[in-house]
Amino acid sequence: MGFLEAIFGAGAIVMKAIQTVNQVTKNYIARVVNEISQERAKENQATPSPTPITVNIQIDIKNIDLEETELEKKRARDGLLKRTELEKLQELKKQREDKFEQWQKAKTQEVVAEQVKNPDRYETSFLNNDKVHILQFHMGQVVLEKQCGCGRPMFL
């Protein structure tokens, strides 16, 4: 019986070791998951939500675009627009440009406020001819204002 007791005793020790390792692993994983969750919460919290001003301007731009689209559809369907409708179309285009300018200014203010609140989330870089591809990657070719023959910004 001494042999069987030794085997079962060793088995009990191994089982206890497995349980201990299992518990330590669970605690470690729970701690890592908790830390990751806290980091993600910080990141999500630091992301600014759009202000009511920018949201309202975006809604106005969408409404102007809808009106403009309806007039363009009418032009395509009928072949022409009345003088008042042409004037309305030009007015809508001007309003859209003005609203877009307002939106850009409001968005710039949001970005500046975010950068002031969290300066450690941004790094300073200087743009020169060797790094112009970075600007083109993030902003696109349109910022270079190369015009198509029709007058619209060109996408290359």
Backbone hydrogen bonds, N-H to C=O, Kabsch-Sander energy under -0.5 kcal/mol:
donor,donor_aa,acceptor,acceptor_aa,energy
5,E,1,M,-2.3
6,A,2,G,-1.8
7,I,3,F,-1.9
8,F,4,L,-2.8
9,G,5,E,-2.4
10,A,6,A,-2.3
11,G,7,I,-2.2
12,A,8,F,-2.1
13,I,9,G,-2.0
14,V,10,A,-2.4
15,M,11,G,-2.5
16,K,12,A,-2.4
17,A,13,I,-2.3
18,I,14,V,-2.4
19,Q,15,M,-2.4
20,T,16,K,-2.2
21,V,17,A,-2.6
22,N,18,I,-2.5
23,Q,19,Q,-2.5
24,V,20,T,-2.6
25,T,21,V,-2.5
26,K,22,N,-2.4
27,N,23,Q,-2.4
28,Y,24,V,-2.4
29,I,25,T,-2.7
30,A,26,K,-2.5
31,R,27,N,-2.2
32,V,28,Y,-2.5
33,V,29,I,-2.7
34,N,30,A,-2.2
35,E,31,R,-2.4
36,I,32,V,-2.5
37,S,33,V,-2.4
38,Q,34,N,-2.3
39,E,35,E,-2.3
40,R,36,I,-2.5
41,A,37,S,-2.3
42,K,38,Q,-2.1
43,E,39,E,-2.4
44,N,40,R,-2.9
45,Q,41,A,-2.2
46,A,42,K,-2.1
47,T,43,E,-1.0
55,V,51,T,-2.2
56,N,52,P,-2.7
57,I,53,I,-2.3
58,Q,54,T,-2.4
59,I,55,V,-2.3
60,D,56,N,-2.4
61,I,57,I,-2.6
62,K,58,Q,-2.4
63,N,59,I,-2.4
64,I,60,D,-2.5
65,D,61,I,-2.6
66,L,62,K,-2.3
67,E,63,N,-2.2
68,E,64,I,-2.7
69,T,65,D,-2.7
70,E,66,L,-2.2
71,L,67,E,-2.1
72,E,68,E,-2.4
73,K,69,T,-2.6
74,K,70,E,-2.2
75,R,71,L,-2.3
76,A,72,E,-2.3
77,R,73,K,-2.5
78,D,74,K,-3.2
79,G,75,R,-2.2
86,L,82,K,-2.5
87,E,83,R,-2.4
88,K,84,T,-2.3
89,L,85,E,-2.4
90,Q,86,L,-2.3
91,E,87,E,-2.5
92,L,88,K,-2.5
93,K,89,L,-2.1
94,K,90,Q,-2.1
95,Q,91,E,-2.7
96,R,92,L,-2.7
97,E,93,K,-2.1
98,D,94,K,-2.4
99,K,95,Q,-2.9
100,F,96,R,-2.5
101,E,97,E,-2.1
102,Q,98,D,-2.3
103,W,99,K,-2.7
104,Q,100,F,-2.5
105,K,101,E,-2.2
106,A,102,Q,-2.6
107,K,103,W,-2.8
108,T,104,Q,-2.3
109,Q,105,K,-2.1
110,E,106,A,-2.0
111,V,107,K,-2.5
112,V,108,T,-2.5
113,A,109,Q,-2.4
114,E,110,E,-2.3
115,Q,111,V,-2.5
116,V,112,V,-2.2
117,K,113,A,-2.1
118,N,114,E,-2.3
121,R,118,N,-1.4
122,Y,119,P,-1.4
128,N,126,F,-0.5
131,K,128,N,-1.6
132,V,129,N,-0.6
134,I,131,K,-1.5
135,L,131,K,-0.8
136,Q,132,V,-2.1
137,F,133,H,-2.2
138,H,134,I,-2.1
139,M,135,L,-3.0
140,G,135,L,-0.6
140,G,136,Q,-1.6
143,V,140,G,-0.9
144,L,141,Q,-1.7
145,E,142,V,-2.3
146,K,141,Q,-0.5
148,C,152,R,-3.0
151,G,148,C,-1.5
154,M,146,K,-2.9
156,L,154,M,-0.6
